[in-house]
Amino acid sequence: MTSLSERGTQTRRRLLDAAAEELIRTGEVEVAAVARRAGVSVGLPYRYFGTQSGLLGALLARFYYQVDAVVFRGFPGETWVARERARMAALVRHLYADPLAPTILGQMSRDIQAAEVEAQYMRLIIDRAARNLAGARSRGEGAADGDLELLAACLMGGLRSALSLALNRTPRPDPEVLTEALWTFMKNITHPREALL
């Protein structure tokens, strides 16, 4: 995508905001409804995103960028376990506060471009998780034996599925209770010797 002017950047943001609102309210992203909600012509979203799938893909990319900003940063703590527990709590708090999270984590795989964005993001977080586990292992802070990339894929896939389930339950589990349950699951897998004690 070529660089946008300030006005173009604002228009793109307004279209994405309208798409988010449409997705939250209806569970779908129809270009005409997004244009109406944004107060622009029906053709304008196509200029910025090419297709309906392109608009949805951009919305998902923005969602995951915001998750990244919250989750993939340094967390305080003396140990890997303390830092990762804090990361889990930040993730749960962020997703509970984001009205898009239940829909995006729950039903977006039906659109091909959305599925592609999701797959790219999952690959990225699996790679990050594997490096994180390798760092913990190299510092003697645990991490189970075996293939860390496969372990990371199991953890991230399971975490995503559990979060989707929790976010779409009525009523939702208490966020602190959910954080503790997810963290216990993760810690038992990454530190199996400690779980046996």
C-alpha positions, -999 to 999 in steps of 0.1 A, spaced: 0 0 0 13 34 -9 18 60 18 -15 78 27 -19 115 33 -31 126 68 -66 129 54 -63 94 38 -50 79 71 -80 95 89 -104 81 63 -89 47 65 -92 47 103 -128 59 101 -136 31 77 -119 5 100 -138 20 130 -171 17 111 -162 -19 101 -155 -27 137 -188 -13 148 -206 -31 121 -189 -64 130 -198 -59 167 -234 -51 160 -242 -75 132 -214 -101 131 -207 -92 95 -187 -67 75 -208 -56 45 -191 -29 25 -223 -9 19 -232 -9 56 -196 1 65 -197 30 41 -231 41 54 -219 39 90 -187 59 80 -207 85 61 -189 79 28 -197 66 -7 -201 29 -12 -171 29 -35 -146 45 -10 -139 13 10 -129 -4 -22 -104 23 -29 -87 17 5 -91 -21 8 -98 -35 -27 -124 -60 -16 -147 -68 13 -122 -95 23 -94 -69 21 -114 -47 45 -120 -76 69 -83 -86 67 -73 -50 76 -97 -50 105 -82 -83 118 -47 -70 113 -55 -39 134 -71 -61 161 -40 -83 163 -16 -53 162 -35 -40 193 -32 -74 210 5 -74 203 10 -39 218 -5 -52 251 10 -87 252 43 -87 235 62 -63 257 84 -66 287 66 -76 319 80 -71 354 90 -101 375 120 -118 389 113 -151 371 99 -163 337 69 -177 356 61 -143 372 65 -125 339 44 -150 319 17 -149 346 15 -111 342 14 -115 304 -15 -139 307 -34 -115 330 -28 -86 305 -41 -107 276 -73 -117 294 -79 -81 306 -74 -67 271 -96 -93 254 -124 -88 279 -123 -51 273 -123 -53 235 -158 -57 221 -144 -72 189 -126 -101 206 -156 -125 209 -164 -122 172 -129 -122 159 -118 -152 180 -151 -169 176 -162 -168 140 -139 -151 116 -123 -182 100 -152 -184 74 -137 -156 53 -106 -167 33 -87 -134 39 -96 -134 75 -83 -170 78 -51 -160 61 -46 -131 85 -54 -155 114 -29 -181 101 -1 -155 97 -8 -142 132 -8 -177 147 25 -185 130 40 -153 144 29 -160 180 40 -196 178 74 -184 167 75 -159 196 63 -184 221 89 -209 210 117 -183 214 103 -174 248 103 -210 259 138 -215 246 150 -184 266 134 -198 297 150 -232 291 184 -216 285 182 -197 318 173 -228 336 138 -215 343 120 -246 331 102 -252 298 94 -288 291 117 -311 273 112 -317 236 104 -297 205 96 -262 217 80 -251 184 54 -280 187 49 -272 224 43 -235 215 18 -245 188 -1 -266 213 -1 -238 239 -11 -210 216 -38 -230 198 -52 -242 231 -50 -207 246 -68 -192 216 -96 -218 217 -101 -215 254 -102 -177 252 -128 -179 223 -149 -202 244 -147 -180 275 -154 -148 256 -185 -162 240 -200 -177 271 -230 -162 289 -221 -153 315 -184 -150 310 -161 -164 336 -146 -140 360 -115 -127 343 -93 -134 374 -106 -170 376 -101 -174 339 -65 -160 341 -57 -184 369 -71 -214 350 -53 -206 318 -21 -199 336 -23 -231 356 -28 -250 323 2 -233 307 25 -237 337 17 -274 341 27 -279 305 58 -258 304 69 -268 339 57 -304 342 82 -313 370 68 -286 392 32 -297 385 41 -332 400 54 -317 432 
